[in-house]
Amino acid sequence: MKPWIWNFAYRRWCSAMSEAEVIYTSSEVYSRLGVSGSTLRKYSDVLEREGYDVRKNSRGRREYSDFDVVLIEQLVELSKQDGMTLEKAAKMIAKQFGIANKKEESQGTDPVPYQRQYQFQQQYSAMIEEINKVQQANLLEMEKRLSDHMDQKNELIEEDIKERNRLIMEDMKDRKEREERIEKRLELRDDNLMKMVRE
């Protein structure tokens, strides 16, 4: 891969990393999800029992990040499956994102928070997608150049064929005219011979 492609994608990734995290209030989240406030609290409680921490402001009210909303949406979708309870769904999500393990890790390891891991994953995916777009654009440009080159080459071949055909036709025309002149001379000679014989 060309270095400038990586640099371009990396700059986009760094730009995304520097953007401020969006925080939503409870009312914004339950309006977005189409549920009541008590239902949203129930979803948050069941996730917190599995070790997930939803941040709270100075008044003790929950504040939700994009990652929080994604987890809750996954919780809702999983719980809709047959035989799946909210508790089971929460355990699956905790296992998927390694949430429960984070509390068990020693303080000295300074693990990357799972929200941050999720953010890294999202931004890395966006970076890879951007690289793929640039590569695809380069490939399309290369194909277009190759196609234009082939078209130009075909035009030259067609022009060469037309020129050869023109020369062949001119040569055939010249031959025919020469043959006609020769034939007329022969006819004139024969006529003269006949006249001489008659005299």
Secondary structure, DSSP 8 states (H G I E B T S, - for coil): --HHHHHHHHHHHHHHHHS---EEEHHHHHHHHT--HHHHHHHHHHHHTTT----B-TTS-BEEEHHHHHHHHHHHHHHTSTT--HHHHHHHHHHHHTHHHHHHS-GGG----HHHHHHHHHHHHHHHHHHHHHHHHHHHHHHHHHHHHHHHHHHHHHHHHHHHHHHHHHHHHHHHHHHHHHHHHHHHHHHHHHHHHH-
